[in-house]
Amino acid sequence: MATVEIPRDLLPADGRFGCGPSKVREEQIQSLASVGLSLLGTSHRQAPVKNLVGSVRELMGTLFRLPDGYEVIVGNGGSTAFWDAAAFGLIENRAQNLVFGEFGGKFAKAAAAPWLQSPDVRNAEPGTIAAAEVVAGVDVYAYPHNETSTGAAAPIRRVHGDEGALTVVDATSAAGGIDFDVTEADVYYFAPQKNLGSDGGLWFAVVSPAAIERIERIAASGRYIPEFLSLKQALDNSRLNQTLNTPALTTLHLLNSQLDWIVANGGLAWADARTRESSGALYDWAEASAIATPFVSNPEHRSPVVATIDFDDSIDAAAIAKTLRANGIVDTEPYRKLGRNQLRVATFVSIEPNDVRQLIRSIDYVLANS
Ligand SMILES: *Cc1c(COP(=O)(O)O)cnc(C)c1O
């Protein structure tokens, strides 16, 4: 069967709709080219790179409206490394992990380290969110802001458990795309290759004074902590605008230019309105459609940054994604392990709302012509 050819006037200007790595704007790539010779290939212990790390930390402080005492720390290895770092250096005895998709589940596995008590894992069906419950003895309450594997987003609220218990949020795909009140979290961590439109390999964490105290205390406790996964090392190095070992300079530069762009446009409120406009177009389309429905049934839990759309059994969503790909619209396949008849579309801040409307026109065309 011949592949459907989508007319040019229906195509989005940029066909990248993947959830990570996700669209990097052309302006970021141009700005990389313009600084490349003075940045790439230079020492991360000298001013050009240290100033860049400093700029990223400062812009994050502005973007997230950090109150006094909150700090931005950075390390290598992406959010996956942060989970292990948290098991070594943030969880004192026991975590409660809310699991409603792959990523929440991965942190729960890391929190099941042999030197800790088994985590209190609260599972909820994919497409819904789980609720925290105060339990004595739990010192870290952990949940994702946006579960990238399902497109369900949770409100950021502090869990008022035992004295000193920390609220720890995985914001890998949400950071910079969903507005929230940072004082409701002690640790808000993420990697920059999703809504922050950069490349992989680093993790960042916004940490409260209580989290800093916890990191310092566990580091001084005599617990074995590998250097690479030491949050104390990350804290001390970050204060000097450095990392323990060599960071990816390209990732830092692309991230800096994205943060600059978001802040200059109006910060989190602007980004939030833009991602809601894009995702709202998809949800409205699916609600009005006879053959598609938003996967997340509760509208309040539908993610502004990752829209998941289920299709009726009469439609083969994988075939639609394949046709879109052949037409230059890429990465609309669902999360591989979710296994649903679904399209998953990133509506990150870099993605033009008009391109999402064009994507919808393209999907309609494919449906009508296959
Ligand atoms: C992508 C993702 C991760 C993993 O990030 P890496 O940088 O690849 O380790 C973790 N959590 C969430 C919510 C994600 O979307």
The ligand as an SDF file (V2000), in Angstrom:
LIG
                    3D

 15 15  0  0  0  0  0  0  0  0999 V2000
   12.8980   11.1180   30.7080 C   0  0  0  0  0  0  0  0  0  0  0  0
   12.5320   11.0260   32.1240 C   0  0  0  0  0  0  0  0  0  0  0  0
   13.4300   10.5220   33.0770 C   0  0  0  0  0  0  0  0  0  0  0  0
   14.7760    9.9730   32.6900 C   0  0  0  0  0  0  0  0  0  0  0  0
   15.6530   11.0020   32.3550 O   0  0  0  0  0  0  0  0  0  0  0  0
   17.1690   10.6430   31.9260 P   0  0  0  0  0  0  0  0  0  0  0  0
   17.8280   11.9830   31.8550 O   0  0  0  0  0  0  0  0  0  0  0  0
   17.0960    9.9470   30.6060 O   0  0  0  0  0  0  0  0  0  0  0  0
   17.7500    9.7850   32.9700 O   0  0  0  0  0  0  0  0  0  0  0  0
   13.0350   10.5190   34.3880 C   0  0  0  0  0  0  0  0  0  0  0  0
   11.8400   10.9660   34.7720 N   0  0  0  0  0  0  0  0  0  0  0  0
   10.9420   11.4680   33.8910 C   0  0  0  0  0  0  0  0  0  0  0  0
    9.6230   11.9710   34.3840 C   0  0  0  0  0  0  0  0  0  0  0  0
   11.2670   11.5130   32.5380 C   0  0  0  0  0  0  0  0  0  0  0  0
   10.3990   12.0050   31.6610 O   0  0  0  0  0  0  0  0  0  0  0  0
  1  2  1  0
  2  3  1  0
  2 14  2  0
  3  4  1  0
  3 10  2  0
  4  5  1  0
  5  6  1  0
  6  7  2  0
  6  8  1  0
  6  9  1  0
 10 11  1  0
 11 12  2  0
 12 13  1  0
 12 14  1  0
 14 15  1  0
M  END
$$$$
